[in-house]
Every structure is written in structure tokens, then in C-alpha cells.
Amino acid sequence: MSLVDYHELINILFYMCNSTLVLWLDSCGEDQVWKGIKVTLDDYELKVRAQGDKEFSPVYPFMLQIGSSLAEVTSSQ
């Protein structure tokens, strides 16, 4: 799946109900979930920078930290 597909998938997921999202998360590996989240975070970063803002939401660095930790754990297994 390409990064564009992940981005489209994340956009669709935001409109799905929680039960469907939970089923999707259960059917994916951690690496797939992280890739989808990472694409969304990258898009957010581009939009913030394009607006000339220098400050990100406090959640942004937290999500990056969690994701990179998850990626390290999955790759070491």
C-alpha cells in the first residue's frame, strides 16, 4: 500500500464508527497502524508549516514519540 493509500485510508477511518475502527485496528499489524498515523502526522506538519506557523499542537510530538517507540519494538521482534 502506498503512502497516498494510507492517507486516504486514514481520512476514511475518521468518518467510520468506533466499532469499525476497532475491527480495522485488530486486523492490522502495529506497523500498518503506525504507517497510517505517521502519514497523517506528516500531512499535519506540512499544513502547519505551509501556514507559516512554527508551533505544533502539543499532541504532535507525543504521537511521534509513541509511534517511533512502537516502530522500534516491532522491528526488534
Secondary structure, DSSP 8 states (H G I E B T S, - for coil): --HHHHHHHHHHHHTS-HHHHHHHHHHS-HHHHHHHHHHHHHHHHHHHHHTT-----THHHHHHHHHHHHHHHHHH-
